[in-house]
Amino acid sequence: MASGVRYDVLSLEISSFQLETIRNFRAKASLWLNFAPDHLDRYPGMAEYFAAKSRIFKNVTESDVAIVRAGEEVSSGKARRWTFSAFGAEADYNYANGRLYHSGREIGSTAGLKIRGKHNMENVLAALMAGKVYGIEFDAMLKALATYEVPRHRCELIRTLADREYINDSKATNVNSAWYALESMEKPVVWIAGGVDKGNNYKELKALVKEKVKYIICLGLDNIKIHQAFQDDVDMIINTGSAKEAVHVARRLAEKGDCVLLSPACASFDLFDNYEDRGRQFKAAVRNL
């Protein structure tokens, strides 16, 4: 290693931006979690974005493993392909009703895990599969996962106040991420969304918004597309210009048993330094209620 430190295994998140210029990079286990519209402010279209992202499999060999979400139409090159799903699709690894399965055989329960949502169960499956490539047993991995705390700004429960939950999912900077957050909510939602649009198409959110969202609070400088997309689907859409204002409006609108969810589906650079700054300001406003 350039740092002088040697590791048995390195776990890396590689962006499409980095993959654009790889030459020899390959991984023993390559994970393809999903593909959805994003970064269309960088790429001319979805085809170019897909081409960049799929370069993760450019140099894989028969001795490598490609861990791919079931239904994803991507070539995994020469690698052995293992699939996973928490949404009922046929796959090598599955999640259903709090249980994890490999080829139809139960390998563990998610009862002891602190993370929520089917999308996170898919992340669990992918992590277990990557560990299995290195010969780690499922029981040992699930025991370790039980100690895992939800990362900041990713469906992070900040507090419950007067029977209203406040959840910080500021890391959801695209439509696909917001879809998973909304899908995992089991209570009526007051949704805080908006920011810098990255070529978003909100159509895929409409069914979930109709089903789960009561009000939308826009947190951004340009909210026209959100108004146009959802004006017929919710009771009210309100514009705000700061995290503090958005939280105070949400408090007025939310009723007992509701959830106030910050899951913007947009980048943050119009009002904030980055998504972390947006999440921190949201958390501070919630804690000051």
VEXSEKOL-867940 format. One line per 3 residues: number of its first residue (from 1); for each residue x, y, z of C-alpha. Coordinates in Angstrom, 1 decimal. Layout:
<nodes>
NUM = X:Y:Z ~ ...
</nodes>
This chain:
<nodes>
1 = 0.0:0.0:0.0 ~ 1.1:3.6:-0.7 ~ 0.6:4.4:3.0
4 = 3.0:1.6:4.0 ~ 0.2:-0.3:5.8 ~ -0.8:-3.7:4.4
7 = -4.4:-5.0:4.7 ~ -5.8:-8.5:4.3 ~ -8.9:-7.0:2.6
10 = -10.0:-3.5:1.6 ~ -13.6:-2.5:1.2 ~ -14.0:0.4:-1.2
13 = -16.9:2.4:-2.6 ~ -15.9:3.3:-6.2 ~ -17.9:6.0:-7.9
16 = -18.7:6.1:-11.6 ~ -16.4:9.2:-11.8 ~ -13.5:7.1:-10.7
19 = -14.4:4.1:-12.8 ~ -14.2:6.3:-16.0 ~ -10.4:6.2:-15.9
22 = -9.6:2.7:-14.5 ~ -7.0:0.6:-16.3 ~ -6.1:-2.4:-14.3
25 = -8.4:-2.2:-11.3 ~ -10.4:-5.3:-10.4 ~ -11.9:-6.6:-7.2
28 = -12.3:-10.2:-6.0 ~ -15.9:-9.3:-5.1 ~ -17.6:-6.5:-7.0
31 = -21.0:-5.3:-5.8 ~ -23.7:-3.8:-8.1 ~ -26.4:-2.6:-5.7
34 = -28.6:-0.8:-8.2 ~ -28.8:1.5:-11.2 ~ -31.0:4.5:-11.3
37 = -31.0:8.1:-12.7 ~ -28.2:10.1:-11.1 ~ -25.4:12.5:-12.0
40 = -27.2:13.6:-15.1 ~ -25.6:17.0:-14.6 ~ -22.3:15.2:-15.5
43 = -23.3:12.6:-18.1 ~ -25.2:13.4:-21.4 ~ -27.7:10.6:-20.6
46 = -28.4:7.4:-18.9 ~ -26.5:5.3:-21.4 ~ -23.2:7.2:-20.7
49 = -23.8:7.0:-16.9 ~ -24.5:3.2:-17.2 ~ -21.4:2.7:-19.3
52 = -19.2:4.4:-16.7 ~ -20.7:2.5:-13.8 ~ -20.6:-0.9:-15.4
55 = -16.8:-0.5:-15.9 ~ -16.5:-2.0:-12.4 ~ -16.6:-5.4:-14.1
58 = -14.2:-4.4:-16.9 ~ -11.2:-6.5:-15.6 ~ -12.8:-9.3:-13.6
61 = -11.8:-12.9:-14.1 ~ -13.4:-16.3:-13.6 ~ -11.9:-16.4:-10.1
64 = -13.8:-13.3:-9.1 ~ -17.5:-12.9:-8.0 ~ -20.0:-10.3:-9.2
67 = -22.7:-9.6:-6.5 ~ -25.6:-8.2:-8.4 ~ -29.1:-7.1:-7.4
70 = -31.7:-9.4:-9.0 ~ -33.2:-7.9:-12.1 ~ -30.3:-5.6:-12.9
73 = -29.5:-5.7:-16.6 ~ -25.8:-5.4:-16.4 ~ -23.1:-7.7:-17.8
76 = -20.8:-9.0:-15.0 ~ -18.1:-10.0:-17.5 ~ -16.2:-13.2:-16.7
79 = -17.0:-13.2:-13.0 ~ -19.2:-15.7:-11.3 ~ -22.6:-14.0:-10.8
82 = -24.4:-14.2:-7.4 ~ -27.8:-12.4:-7.1 ~ -29.8:-11.0:-4.2
85 = -33.3:-9.5:-3.5 ~ -35.5:-8.4:-0.7 ~ -38.5:-7.7:-3.0
88 = -39.6:-11.2:-4.0 ~ -37.5:-11.7:-7.1 ~ -35.8:-15.0:-7.7
91 = -32.3:-14.8:-6.5 ~ -29.5:-16.8:-4.9 ~ -29.9:-14.8:-1.7
94 = -33.3:-13.5:-0.4 ~ -35.0:-11.6:2.4 ~ -38.6:-12.2:3.5
97 = -40.5:-11.6:6.8 ~ -37.4:-11.0:8.9 ~ -35.5:-14.0:7.6
100 = -32.5:-14.3:5.3 ~ -32.1:-17.2:2.8 ~ -29.5:-18.7:0.6
103 = -30.8:-21.0:-2.1 ~ -34.0:-21.4:-0.1 ~ -32.2:-22.4:3.1
106 = -32.5:-20.0:6.1 ~ -29.2:-18.5:7.1 ~ -30.3:-16.1:9.8
109 = -32.8:-13.6:11.2 ~ -32.7:-9.8:11.1 ~ -34.5:-9.4:14.4
112 = -31.3:-8.2:16.2 ~ -30.4:-5.6:13.5 ~ -30.9:-1.8:14.2
115 = -31.4:-0.9:10.5 ~ -34.8:-0.8:8.9 ~ -36.3:-1.1:5.5
118 = -36.2:-3.7:2.7 ~ -33.5:-1.7:0.9 ~ -31.3:-2.1:3.9
121 = -32.0:-5.8:4.0 ~ -30.6:-5.9:0.5 ~ -27.5:-4.1:1.7
124 = -27.3:-6.8:4.4 ~ -27.5:-9.5:1.9 ~ -24.9:-8.0:-0.3
127 = -22.5:-7.6:2.7 ~ -23.1:-11.2:3.7 ~ -22.4:-12.4:0.2
130 = -19.1:-10.3:0.0 ~ -18.0:-11.9:3.3 ~ -18.9:-15.3:2.1
133 = -16.5:-14.8:-0.9 ~ -13.7:-14.6:1.8 ~ -15.0:-17.6:3.7
136 = -16.6:-15.9:6.6 ~ -19.5:-17.7:8.2 ~ -23.0:-16.2:8.2
139 = -23.5:-16.5:12.0 ~ -20.3:-14.5:12.6 ~ -21.3:-11.8:10.2
142 = -24.8:-11.5:11.6 ~ -23.4:-11.2:15.1 ~ -21.2:-8.3:13.9
145 = -24.0:-6.7:12.0 ~ -26.1:-6.6:15.3 ~ -23.6:-4.1:16.7
148 = -23.8:-1.9:13.6 ~ -25.2:1.6:14.2 ~ -27.2:3.4:11.5
151 = -24.8:5.9:9.8 ~ -25.6:9.6:10.1 ~ -27.8:11.1:7.5
154 = -29.2:7.7:6.3 ~ -32.7:7.1:7.6 ~ -31.4:8.2:11.0
157 = -34.1:8.5:13.7 ~ -33.3:11.8:15.5 ~ -36.0:11.8:18.1
160 = -39.7:11.0:18.8 ~ -41.5:14.1:20.0 ~ -45.2:14.2:20.9
163 = -45.6:10.8:19.1 ~ -44.1:12.2:15.9 ~ -40.9:10.7:14.5
166 = -38.2:12.8:12.9 ~ -35.9:11.0:10.5 ~ -32.8:12.4:8.8
169 = -32.1:10.8:5.4 ~ -30.1:13.8:4.0 ~ -27.8:11.3:2.1
172 = -30.7:10.6:-0.3 ~ -29.5:12.9:-3.0 ~ -31.4:11.2:-5.9
175 = -34.8:9.9:-6.6 ~ -33.9:6.3:-6.2 ~ -32.6:6.8:-2.7
178 = -35.7:8.7:-1.7 ~ -37.9:5.9:-3.1 ~ -36.3:3.4:-0.8
181 = -36.7:5.7:2.2 ~ -40.4:6.4:1.5 ~ -41.0:2.7:0.8
184 = -39.6:1.8:4.2 ~ -41.9:4.2:6.1 ~ -44.7:2.5:8.0
187 = -46.4:5.7:9.2 ~ -48.0:8.7:7.4 ~ -45.2:11.0:6.1
190 = -44.6:14.7:6.1 ~ -41.9:14.7:3.5 ~ -39.1:17.3:3.3
193 = -37.6:17.3:-0.1 ~ -35.8:19.4:-2.7 ~ -32.5:21.1:-3.4
196 = -30.4:21.0:-6.5 ~ -32.1:19.0:-9.2 ~ -29.8:16.5:-11.0
199 = -32.1:15.8:-14.0 ~ -34.7:14.2:-11.7 ~ -37.7:12.3:-13.0
202 = -40.2:12.1:-10.2 ~ -42.6:9.8:-11.9 ~ -41.3:6.7:-10.1
205 = -42.2:8.3:-6.7 ~ -45.8:9.2:-7.5 ~ -47.4:6.0:-6.4
208 = -45.5:6.0:-3.1 ~ -46.3:9.7:-2.5 ~ -50.0:9.1:-3.1
211 = -49.9:6.1:-0.7 ~ -47.8:7.5:2.1 ~ -47.3:11.3:2.0
214 = -49.7:13.8:3.5 ~ -47.7:17.0:2.9 ~ -44.5:18.0:1.1
217 = -42.2:20.7:2.5 ~ -39.7:21.9:-0.2 ~ -36.3:22.8:1.1
220 = -34.5:24.4:-1.8 ~ -34.2:27.4:-4.1 ~ -36.0:25.9:-7.1
223 = -39.1:23.8:-6.2 ~ -41.0:24.1:-9.5 ~ -40.5:20.5:-10.6
226 = -41.6:19.1:-7.2 ~ -44.8:21.3:-7.3 ~ -45.5:20.1:-10.9
229 = -44.9:16.5:-10.1 ~ -46.9:16.1:-6.9 ~ -49.5:18.9:-6.7
232 = -52.3:16.5:-7.3 ~ -51.0:13.8:-4.9 ~ -50.8:15.5:-1.5
235 = -52.8:17.9:0.6 ~ -50.3:20.7:0.5 ~ -46.8:21.7:-0.8
238 = -45.0:24.4:1.1 ~ -41.8:26.2:0.2 ~ -39.1:26.9:2.8
241 = -35.7:28.4:2.7 ~ -33.8:26.8:5.7 ~ -33.7:23.6:7.7
244 = -35.0:25.4:10.7 ~ -38.1:26.8:8.8 ~ -38.8:23.4:7.3
247 = -38.7:21.7:10.7 ~ -41.0:24.2:12.3 ~ -43.5:23.9:9.4
250 = -43.3:20.1:9.7 ~ -44.0:20.3:13.4 ~ -47.2:22.3:12.7
253 = -48.4:19.9:10.0 ~ -47.5:16.6:11.6 ~ -50.2:14.8:13.7
256 = -49.7:12.1:16.3 ~ -48.4:8.9:14.7 ~ -46.9:10.7:11.7
259 = -43.3:10.7:10.6 ~ -41.3:13.8:9.5 ~ -38.8:12.5:6.9
262 = -36.0:14.5:5.4 ~ -35.2:12.6:2.2 ~ -34.5:15.3:-0.4
265 = -34.0:13.4:-3.6 ~ -31.7:16.3:-4.6 ~ -28.2:17.6:-4.0
268 = -27.7:20.2:-1.3 ~ -25.5:22.9:-2.7 ~ -28.1:25.6:-3.1
271 = -28.6:26.2:0.6 ~ -25.9:24.0:2.3 ~ -22.2:23.1:2.0
274 = -23.1:19.4:1.4 ~ -25.6:16.7:2.4 ~ -23.9:16.4:5.8
277 = -24.3:20.1:6.5 ~ -28.0:19.8:5.5 ~ -28.4:16.8:7.8
280 = -26.6:18.5:10.7 ~ -28.8:21.6:10.4 ~ -31.9:19.5:10.2
283 = -30.9:17.5:13.3 ~ -30.1:20.7:15.2 ~ -33.5:22.2:14.4
286 = -35.3:19.0:15.5 ~ -33.4:18.8:18.8 ~ -34.2:22.4:19.5
289 = -37.9:21.9:19.2
</nodes>
